[in-house]
Amino acid sequence: MANFYSPDLGMHPDDPFARDADGKLVRRSYWLDMGDRSIVLAMTQGLGAALTNEQKLLHIEDIGRSHLADQICIVEILPPE
């Protein structure tokens, strides 16, 4: 199974990233009702800002918005050693 972000549902039972036992997004309509710009903002400055690039990519692919990957997944540049 993919390594989706799994929130602490004890502290945040209504987390929009919550998934059921089968790995399906519970609050899928929350994401599908958003426009592309709102999703980019939520994933970069809001709810999804703390997620890793891999988790962000898996999530946007799951909701059918993989075309937003370049705007959401920030390229990490490592300094020279």
C-alpha positions as protocol buffer text, in pm:
chain_id: "A"
residue {
  index: 1
  type: MET
  ca { x: 0 y: 0 z: 0 }
}
residue {
  index: 2
  type: ALA
  ca { x: 119 y: 353 z: -72 }
}
residue {
  index: 3
  type: ASN
  ca { x: 273 y: 561 z: 205 }
}
residue {
  index: 4
  type: PHE
  ca { x: -10 y: 814 z: 243 }
}
residue {
  index: 5
  type: TYR
  ca { x: 3 y: 1068 z: 523 }
}
residue {
  index: 6
  type: SER
  ca { x: -189 y: 933 z: 822 }
}
residue {
  index: 7
  type: PRO
  ca { x: -308 y: 1201 z: 1065 }
}
residue {
  index: 8
  type: ASP
  ca { x: -362 y: 1155 z: 1438 }
}
residue {
  index: 9
  type: LEU
  ca { x: -738 y: 1105 z: 1437 }
}
residue {
  index: 10
  type: GLY
  ca { x: -747 y: 1108 z: 1817 }
}
residue {
  index: 11
  type: MET
  ca { x: -652 y: 1475 z: 1819 }
}
residue {
  index: 12
  type: HIS
  ca { x: -815 y: 1571 z: 1487 }
}
residue {
  index: 13
  type: PRO
  ca { x: -1105 y: 1335 z: 1408 }
}
residue {
  index: 14
  type: ASP
  ca { x: -1223 y: 1549 z: 1115 }
}
residue {
  index: 15
  type: ASP
  ca { x: -885 y: 1569 z: 941 }
}
residue {
  index: 16
  type: PRO
  ca { x: -939 y: 1589 z: 562 }
}
residue {
  index: 17
  type: PHE
  ca { x: -645 y: 1351 z: 508 }
}
residue {
  index: 18
  type: ALA
  ca { x: -818 y: 1067 z: 701 }
}
residue {
  index: 19
  type: ARG
  ca { x: -834 y: 728 z: 528 }
}
residue {
  index: 20
  type: ASP
  ca { x: -1035 y: 417 z: 603 }
}
residue {
  index: 21
  type: ALA
  ca { x: -899 y: 67 z: 662 }
}
residue {
  index: 22
  type: ASP
  ca { x: -877 y: 10 z: 285 }
}
residue {
  index: 23
  type: GLY
  ca { x: -671 y: 325 z: 236 }
}
residue {
  index: 24
  type: LYS
  ca { x: -955 y: 519 z: 71 }
}
residue {
  index: 25
  type: LEU
  ca { x: -986 y: 890 z: 144 }
}
residue {
  index: 26
  type: VAL
  ca { x: -1279 y: 936 z: 385 }
}
residue {
  index: 27
  type: ARG
  ca { x: -1345 y: 1304 z: 310 }
}
residue {
  index: 28
  type: ARG
  ca { x: -1288 y: 1281 z: -64 }
}
residue {
  index: 29
  type: SER
  ca { x: -1562 y: 1536 z: -141 }
}
residue {
  index: 30
  type: TYR
  ca { x: -1371 y: 1795 z: 65 }
}
residue {
  index: 31
  type: TRP
  ca { x: -1089 y: 1779 z: -189 }
}
residue {
  index: 32
  type: LEU
  ca { x: -1299 y: 1728 z: -501 }
}
residue {
  index: 33
  type: ASP
  ca { x: -1508 y: 2038 z: -423 }
}
residue {
  index: 34
  type: MET
  ca { x: -1193 y: 2256 z: -426 }
}
residue {
  index: 35
  type: GLY
  ca { x: -1059 y: 2431 z: -730 }
}
residue {
  index: 36
  type: ASP
  ca { x: -700 y: 2381 z: -844 }
}
residue {
  index: 37
  type: ARG
  ca { x: -580 y: 2708 z: -693 }
}
residue {
  index: 38
  type: SER
  ca { x: -734 y: 2625 z: -355 }
}
residue {
  index: 39
  type: ILE
  ca { x: -567 y: 2284 z: -355 }
}
residue {
  index: 40
  type: VAL
  ca { x: -229 y: 2438 z: -434 }
}
residue {
  index: 41
  type: LEU
  ca { x: -270 y: 2683 z: -145 }
}
residue {
  index: 42
  type: ALA
  ca { x: -390 y: 2413 z: 95 }
}
residue {
  index: 43
  type: MET
  ca { x: -98 y: 2186 z: 11 }
}
residue {
  index: 44
  type: THR
  ca { x: 171 y: 2455 z: 16 }
}
residue {
  index: 45
  type: GLN
  ca { x: 58 y: 2702 z: 283 }
}
residue {
  index: 46
  type: GLY
  ca { x: -226 y: 2530 z: 467 }
}
residue {
  index: 47
  type: LEU
  ca { x: -317 y: 2181 z: 580 }
}
residue {
  index: 48
  type: GLY
  ca { x: -66 y: 1997 z: 364 }
}
residue {
  index: 49
  type: ALA
  ca { x: 234 y: 2224 z: 415 }
}
residue {
  index: 50
  type: ALA
  ca { x: 399 y: 1985 z: 663 }
}
residue {
  index: 51
  type: LEU
  ca { x: 367 y: 1680 z: 438 }
}
residue {
  index: 52
  type: THR
  ca { x: 665 y: 1543 z: 251 }
}
residue {
  index: 53
  type: ASN
  ca { x: 680 y: 1581 z: -125 }
}
residue {
  index: 54
  type: GLU
  ca { x: 611 y: 1208 z: -162 }
}
residue {
  index: 55
  type: GLN
  ca { x: 299 y: 1232 z: 56 }
}
residue {
  index: 56
  type: LYS
  ca { x: 179 y: 1540 z: -131 }
}
residue {
  index: 57
  type: LEU
  ca { x: 231 y: 1371 z: -466 }
}
residue {
  index: 58
  type: LEU
  ca { x: 47 y: 1055 z: -359 }
}
residue {
  index: 59
  type: HIS
  ca { x: -243 y: 1261 z: -228 }
}
residue {
  index: 60
  type: ILE
  ca { x: -288 y: 1478 z: -536 }
}
residue {
  index: 61
  type: GLU
  ca { x: -262 y: 1172 z: -760 }
}
residue {
  index: 62
  type: ASP
  ca { x: -532 y: 1005 z: -551 }
}
residue {
  index: 63
  type: ILE
  ca { x: -770 y: 1299 z: -596 }
}
residue {
  index: 64
  type: GLY
  ca { x: -698 y: 1323 z: -968 }
}
residue {
  index: 65
  type: ARG
  ca { x: -495 y: 1643 z: -959 }
}
residue {
  index: 66
  type: SER
  ca { x: -150 y: 1516 z: -1056 }
}
residue {
  index: 67
  type: HIS
  ca { x: -121 y: 1804 z: -1305 }
}
residue {
  index: 68
  type: LEU
  ca { x: -59 y: 2028 z: -1002 }
}
residue {
  index: 69
  type: ALA
  ca { x: 256 y: 1843 z: -894 }
}
residue {
  index: 70
  type: ASP
  ca { x: 496 y: 2111 z: -1022 }
}
residue {
  index: 71
  type: GLN
  ca { x: 316 y: 2379 z: -823 }
}
residue {
  index: 72
  type: ILE
  ca { x: 282 y: 2174 z: -504 }
}
residue {
  index: 73
  type: CYS
  ca { x: 595 y: 1961 z: -476 }
}
residue {
  index: 74
  type: ILE
  ca { x: 883 y: 2196 z: -412 }
}
residue {
  index: 75
  type: VAL
  ca { x: 1220 y: 2084 z: -544 }
}
residue {
  index: 76
  type: GLU
  ca { x: 1464 y: 2042 z: -261 }
}
residue {
  index: 77
  type: ILE
  ca { x: 1806 y: 2181 z: -341 }
}
residue {
  index: 78
  type: LEU
  ca { x: 2085 y: 2049 z: -126 }
}
residue {
  index: 79
  type: PRO
  ca { x: 2382 y: 2275 z: -53 }
}
residue {
  index: 80
  type: PRO
  ca { x: 2726 y: 2160 z: -172 }
}
residue {
  index: 81
  type: GLU
  ca { x: 2922 y: 1953 z: 77 }
}
